Amino acid sequence: MMNQIVRMRVTVLLIIVAVMWTNHTIWGNVRMESLQSNFEITRGVNISHWLSQSKDRGELRKSKFGRDEVAFLKKMGFDHLRLPVDEEQLFTPSGDIDTETMGLIHQAISWCREFQMRIIVDFHILRSHHFGNNERPLWTDPIEQDKFIHLWKLINRELEKYPESLLAYELLNEPVAPENGVWNELAKRLIKELREVASKRMLILGSNSYNSVNTIKDLQIPKGDRNIMLTFHCYEPYLLTHYRASWTDFAKLDIALTYPGDLINEKDFEKLSDEEKKIVAPYKRMYSKRTIAHEIEQALKVAKENGVRLYCGEFGCLPFGNHASRYNWYRDLISIFQKKKVAYACWDYKSIFGFCNTDKTIKDGVLLAILQGKDIRDWEQKSLIEAEKCEMIGSSLSIIANPYASNGEVVKDFFGNCSLIFNVVTENAGEYLFKIRYTSGEDVGLNLQIGNSRQVIRCPNTGGWYDKFEETEIYINLPKGQSVLCITPGMNGGPILDKFELFKEVTD
């Protein structure tokens, strides 16, 4: 009888130990609680060039981002901020915390807490590691690696008081190590030491080579740590997203780019110099939602295999190329993210990639709607009106032949007291997408009058007055039946006009 009691007690003890063990995971010599933190994010914004990649200090820096902007972003439907922070701003050369910078971080966190947003502190650039530099001592100097880990401990000491549901740490933006294994070893050390002091903090980990999806399969992710979030960045095709970017080797390239479809037309390619052809050749292929989804699938697979969530911490497309292609690219990405439940943060807010001006006014409502997930819709064409078929008022207007126009003709000299008038008939009242195909050698605009409603339409410089056609678009509300639309030139004149299209959302 006594032996049976002893055996029962031993069995119970073993069960208790087993249960306790399943609630913890060992990685290296560190025990990590597998309880998942409630850091939940869906749609966010990068607050770039504030505490990172900026020389502004003092009052100027303080004025660049404030409480009212967090309130605005919350109102716009974003649920978190990704806050890039550079070592040179946060730490003095001797390794002490810069109290003013840390104060701004505390302030940003408090604003997020006030407006029920989350925030990610992203260690963006180190003195020993800049993703854009060739010299990166972080990977070769053990002292710099020790320093990197020490700096993170200092950051955690300052920020550990905040709830895990409010704040996450992104360990390093876009690591560029000579080999994938070098970053794996350093990340392993860092996570091990952080877990000793921040067992349940969400840690965001990206793979080598600029957070590329192509290296994510080689990333070593701590087994059983449910408070790891996997991140990647998406800027492909790079020629499209960074067209005319001053820091690229194709900054002065002048070529039409199309997405989706063949990015580069064969005739346009043949016009390039031999040097330009070498630069452009890798992008001479077809890109579509399917090709992008295929790339992202690599990251989804790794995240699923490791039981962690996936986050696209950066994606963006500059506004210097074809606007329709730019919007199509954004729409496809957001559609993929929503379907696959990938959290995301756009790059950026009010810099050149962004949807707001530096004075905090909205500069691109179409882009904002796409990022909000409001414009991920299928559209059916309802009307097509060639500009030369419209009723024309004004002596300056003329119709000329143009082989690049959809119907071989365009309306030019659209300035002064003139207008184009046409009718559309709609089966249902509601919101419609109105597109204008045009070409212009400078920034101009149009006015659209529908009854008592008047809207201004931006027509940015397309790069020429003849063959550089692009599309601009706005949303309009129309009643059921016939409507008269009147187009007049903006204050600086109007573009050369090809055609107008009206689309209605397809609903099941």
N, C-alpha and C positions, 0 to 999 in steps of 0.2 A: 504493500500500500504506500509506504514512504517513498519507494523508488518511483511509483507512478506519479506521485505529487511532484517529486523533483523533476521528472521528465516533462510534466505539464508546465511547470514554472520555466524550465529552460526553453520549451517550445514557444511560450508566450513572449519571453524575452527576445528570442530570435525574430519573432514576428514584429515586435516593436522596433527592433534595430533595423529590420528590412524596410519598414514603413518610413522610419527616419531617413534611411539612406536614399530612398526614392525621392525624397524632397530636397536632396542636395546632389550636386554633380561635382566631380573632381576634374580640374584642368590644371596640369602641372601639380603643384602642391597647394593649390588654392581651392577651397570649398566654396561653391557658388550656389546660392539659393535659386531653385528653378522656378520659384513663384514669379509670375510675369507681372511687371509693373503696368500700370494703367496709363502709360503715355500713348495716347491715341491721336493720330493725325491723318488728315486726308488731303487737304489743299492748302498750299502755303506760298510764301513770297520770300525771296532773298533780299535782305537789306544790305545792298552792296555799297562799297565806296563810302562807308561811314567810319567804321572801326577797322577797315581793311582797305588796302590799295588807295590810300588817301594821305596827303600831307597836311590836311586841315587839323588844327588844334584849337583849344580854348573855346571862346564863344561861338566862333564860326562852326566848329565841329558840333557843339551842343545844339545849334540851331538847325542842323541838317536833318534831324529826325526827332519826332516828338510824340507825345501822348495822343494828340489829335489824329496822327497818322495811324496809330495802332487802332484807334476807334474806327477810323475810315476803312481800314483793311478788314476789320471784323465785320463791319456793315456790308462790305462787298462780298462776303461769304468765305473769306479765308480763315483757316483755323489755327495757323501757326506761322511763325517767322523763323527763317534760317538766318542766323546772325554771324557772318564771317568776321573773325577777329585776328589781327596780326600780332605776332610776338613784339614787334618794334613799338606797337601802340600800348600793349598790355604790360610789357616788362621793360625795365630799364636795361642798359647794357650789362649792368652788374647782377641782373637777375631779380631785382626787387619789383614788386607789383606797382604799376603806375596807378595811384589812387584815383585820379580823375577818370581814367579809362574804365577802371573797375566800377566806379560810381555810375558811369553811363550804362554799363552792363546790368548792374543792379536795378537801375531805373527802367530799362527796357523789360526786364523780367517782371518788375512790379506792374508795369502797364499791361503786359500780357495776362498777368494774374487778374487784374482789374476787369479786363474785357473778355475773360474766359478763353484766352488763346494759349497755345503752347509755344515754346521757344527752344531752338537748338543753338547752342554755342558751338560754332565751327572754328577750330584752330586752322586758319586759312593759310597763312604764310609764316614760316619760321625764319630766323636769321640764317639757319643752316639748311633751309629747304624752301625754295620758290619753284613752283611747277613750271614757270617760264624761263628759268635760268639753267645753264648747262652745269654750273658748279653747285653741287648739293652735298656738303660735307656730312650731312646727317647720316648718309649711308656708309661712310668710310671712317668716321671718327667716333670711337666709343664714348669719348667725353661728351660729344654732342647728343648722342643717344641717351646717355644718362641724364643730361640736362633736359631733354625733351620730356622724359618721364617725370623728372622733378617739377617741371613747370606745370604739368597736368595735376600733380598733387597739390600744388599751390592754388591752382584754379579751383580744384574740388574743395579745398579748405575754405575758400571764400563762398562757394556756391552750394555746399552740401546741405545747408539749412532749407533749401527749397524742395518742395514735394517732387517725388519722381514723376507724378502725373503732369507736372508743369514744365520741367526742364530736362533736356537730354544733352549729351556731349557727342560731338562729332570729332573723332580722334585726330584726323589729319585730312585736309582737303587735297584731293588729287595727288597721291603719292607717286613719285616717279623714281623708283629704285632701279639699279642696274639689272637686278633679277627679281622675280616675284618672291623668291624665298627670303630675300633680305628684308623686305617689308613684312612678310609673315612672321619672322623671328622677332622683329622689333614690336609689332602689334601684339604678339603673344606676351612679351614681357610687360608691355604697358597695361594690357587688360588684366594680367595677373596681379599687378601692383595696385591698380585702381579698384579691383574687386575686394581688396583687403580693407578699403575705406569707403567704397561705394558699391555695396553688394547688389543693390536693386536698381541702380541708375541705368537708364537706357543709354547704351553706347552704340554709336553709329559707325559702321566700319565699311570702308570701300576698298576695292582691289587696286593693284598696282597699275601703272600706266594711265594716269588721269581718271581713275575710277571707271575704267573701261569695262564693258560687258564681256569683251573678248578675253580678259584675264581673270574673270570672276570665278571660273572653274578651278583655278589654282589657289584661290584665297583660302587660308586655313581659318575656319570659324570654330570657336570653342564649343565643344559638344555639350548639349544640354543647357546652355546658358540662354534662357528665353528672353533675356533683356539685351539682346543684340539685335540691331536692325541693319540689314544689308543695304548699301547705297550704291548707285551708279549715276553717271551723268550722260546726257544724250544731246549731242550736237551734230549728228550725222544726217544727211551728207554735209560735211564741214564747209564745202565750197558754197553751198546754199545758205547755211546758217551764219557764215562769216563773210559773205560777199562784201567786198570793198572794206573789210576791216583793216585798219592802218597797220596792225601788228602782224599781218600775214604776208606770205610771199606772193599772193595774188591781189594785193591791195589796189593795183591800178588796172586790173583786168576789166574789160568791157565786153560782156557777153550776156545773152538772154538765158536765164535758167528756168526750167519748168519742173514743177512738182504737183501731182504725181506724174510719172511717165519718164521718158528719156530726159535726163537732167539737161543734157547738152545736145542741141541740134547739130547734125553732121555738117550742114553748110556753114553754120557759125564756127564750128570747130576748125574747119579748113581755112578760115580767115585769120586764125591766130598765128602768131610767130612761133618758131620752133621751140623757143624757151617757154612760151605760154602753153604750148601743147604738152610739154613734159609735165607741167604743173597740173594741168586740167585732166590729162589722160586717165588717172585713177578714178575719176568721177564720171567717166563717159560710160554710163550704164543706166539702167532703169531703177528708179526708186518709187516705192509705193507704201501704203499702209501695211501691206503684207511683208515687205522686206524689212521694215522697221520692227514690226511685231516679231519677226523671226529672230532678229538680233536680241530683243528684250527677253525672248523666251529663254535664252541662256541664263540670265539672272533669275528669272522666275523658277527655273528648274533647281538651281543651287539653293535658293531661299526655301523652297518646298522640302528639299532633301534634308535641310538642316533645321527645319521647324522655326524659321525666323521670318520676320516681315521684310518687305521690300520697299525701297524708297528711292525715287529719282530726285536727287537733291539739287540738280541743275539741268535746265534745258532752255533754249532760247534761240531766236533767229533775228538777225539784224534787219532793219526796215529799208535797206538800201537797194534791194533787188525787186523782183516781181512781187507785188503785194498779194495777188491772188495765190501764188505758190506759197508764200509765207503763211498765210492764213490756213491754207490746206494742210501744210505741215503741222501747224499747231493743233488743228482739229483732229488729225489722225493720232497724234500723240495722246491728247487728252482722252480720246475715245478708247485707246488701248489701256491707258491707266485706269479708267473707270471700269472697263470690262474685266480687267485682271486684278482689280483692287490694289493697285500700286499707289501709295501716297506720293505726292509730288510737291515741289517748290519751284516756281518759275524763276529764271534769271532774266530780268530782275524787276525792280519796282519803278524807279524814276531815273534810271540811267539810259543809255542808248538802246538797250534791248527792251526797256520797260513800257508800261502802258500809261504812266503818268509823267507830267513835266516836272522840272525841279521846283516849280512853284506849287506843286501838289494838285494841279488840275489834270483831268483826264485828257490824254492826248490821243489815245487809240481805244475807242469804245468797242470796236469789233474784237480786238485782241482781248480786252477785259472780259467780254461776254464769253469768248471761247475758254479762257482760263477758269471762269466761274462754272463752266460746264453747261452753260445755257445755250450754246451755239453748236452743240454736237448733234446736228440734225441732218436728215436727208431732205434734199430740196428737189422739187419738180418744176421745170420751166413752164411758165404759163403764157408769157408773151415775149416776143423778140421784135424789136423795133430798130431798123437800120436808121442811123442819124439822118442820112440823106433823104429818107422817105418822110420825115417829119414836116409839119407846116413850119415854114421859116419866116420870121419877121426881122427886118433889119437889113440895110443895104450892104453892110460889110460882109455878110455871110456868103460863102461860095462852096461849091461842091467840086472836088478834084479827084482824079484817079489816084489810087494808092494800092499797089499789089499786096501790101501787108495787111490791108483791111479785110474784114470777113467777107464783104460783098464787093470788094474792089474799088470802093469809093469812100471818101470821108468828107466831113464838114469842117472847114477851116475858117480862120479870121473871126473867131467867136469872142468878140469883145464889144464894149460900149453898150448901146441901147438895142439889143437884139435878143431873140429868143427862139427856142424850138418847142413846138407844141404837138402833143400826140395824145390819143385816147387809149385807155386799156379797159377791158371788160373782165370783171371777176365774178366767179360763181358764188363766192362766200366772202363775207366781211372778215377782216382780221389782219394779222401782221404778214408782210411780204418782204422778201429780200430783193433789193433793187441794185443791179450791177451796171456799171458804165465802163465800156472799153474805150481807151483814149491813148494819146501820145502827147508828150509835152516836154519842152526843153527847160522848163522852170516850174517852180511851185505855183500852182494856180488853184482856182476853185470854181464851183458851180453853185447855183441856188436852185432848189427844187420847190415849186409851188404846187400844192394840191388843195384846192378850195381855199380855206383861210389858213392852212398850215404851210409853213415855210421852213425848209431845212437847208443847212449849208453842207456841201459835199467837198471834202478835201481831195485835190488831185495833185499828189506830189510829183516832182520832177522824175520822169522816166528815163532820162538820159538822151533825149533827142526829139525832134519834131517830125520824124518820118517813119522809121521802122521800129521804134522802141515802144511797142504797145503794152499796156498793163491794164488791170481792172481795179476799180475802186468800188466800194459797196456801202450801203446803208440799209437800215430797216425802216419801212414805212407802213403806216396803217391805212387800209383802203376799205371803203364800204362795199357792199354787194352791188353789182351792176357796173355802170360806166363811170369812169373818172377821167378828168382832164389833167394831164401833167404838163407843167410848163418849166422848161429849163432856161435859166439865164446865166450869163458869165459872172464870176466873182469880182471882187474889187480890183484884183490884179489881172483880170481877163480870164478866159477859159482855155481849155486844151483843144487839140484837134480831136474831133469826136468820130467814133466808128459805129458803135451800136449801144442799145439799152436792152437789158433783160430783166424780166420779172419772174421771181420764183416763189412758190408756196411750199411750206413744209409738208412732207409726206407723213401722214398719220395712219396707224393701223385701224 
